[in-house]
Amino acid sequence: MLSYNRFGFVVSKKVDKRAVVRNRLKRVLRELAQEYKDIQPGKDMLFIVIKNFYTVSTEEIQKTVSEVLKNLNLEQ
């Protein structure tokens, strides 16, 4: 088992054709995932971005990601 967590981010061209937008979404998600340190080490997590995700504010994304990660941590 690894002593750290691994995160993967999938943003397809169906979300947006522009690489700039897709990369921005990945950066935002990566930053949010790194801020959350309460997850037990050794976990692999994959975030799959759905269509129209880029229209949501960064604060709303942060709230959603935080809720998901907290729920995952409670199941352990």
WOZI-V833432 format. One record per backbone hydrogen bond with DSSP energy under -1.0 kcal/mol. NH is the residue of the N-H (numbers start at 1). CO is the residue of the C=O. E is the energy in kcal/mol with one decimal. If there is no record, write none. Layout:
NH_CO_E, NH_CO_E
This chain:
6_43_-2.9, 8_45_-2.6, 10_47_-3.0, 15_12_-1.3, 22_18_-1.9, 23_19_-2.8, 24_20_-1.9, 25_21_-2.2, 26_22_-1.8, 27_23_-2.4, 28_24_-2.5, 29_25_-2.4, 30_26_-2.6, 31_27_-2.4, 32_28_-2.1, 33_29_-2.5, 34_30_-2.0, 35_31_-1.4, 45_6_-2.7, 47_8_-3.2, 49_10_-2.8, 53_50_-1.3, 56_53_-1.4, 61_57_-2.1, 62_58_-2.6, 63_59_-2.3, 64_60_-2.3, 65_61_-2.8, 66_62_-2.4, 67_63_-2.2, 68_64_-2.3, 69_65_-2.6, 70_66_-2.3, 71_67_-2.3, 72_68_-2.2, 73_69_-2.0, 74_70_-1.7, 75_71_-1.1
